[in-house]
Amino acid sequence: MLKIYLAAPYSRKDQMNVYAAELRAGGVEVTSSWLVERHSPSIQVHEVSHEENLQYVINDIKEIHAAKVMVFFTDPTKTILRAGRHVEFGIAIERRMPIFVIGTERENIFHHAPGVMHFKSWEEVRDLLIAMSADLTCQ
């Protein structure tokens, strides 16, 4: 079973849960526990305690390490100030993980790195990940 990590703006948490359900239905494991955190998608970092944020950091790093592929969602609006997904992206680059970027924007120079692939749509990536997971299951 293929394990993937979804990296996206926290404000898109509800949408990412829909995508995660699609992947799970196709036999892909999603390691991103931030999708089930108790906070509203509109919460800001300063509204969460230091201790709770620290636990989320530890969880996220472990979950990125457990995944084989990262799926990264760009911000076409260019209005999202939170940037944790960029740190997660850096961890994936350091680990030499394949990174599937969804969106036409290359938001920083690291989106040109080896192993970073760009896709126009979620559906394209979803279908590829499900096929990859099926291939692993057949081996």
Secondary structure, DSSP 4 states (H G I P E B T S, - for coil): --EEEEE--GGGHHHHHHHHHHHHHTT-EE--GGGG-SS-TT--GGGS-HHHHHHHHHHHHHHHHH-SEEEEE--TTS-----HHHHHHHHHHHTT--EEEESS---SGGGGSTTEEEES-HHHHHHHHHHHHHHHHH-
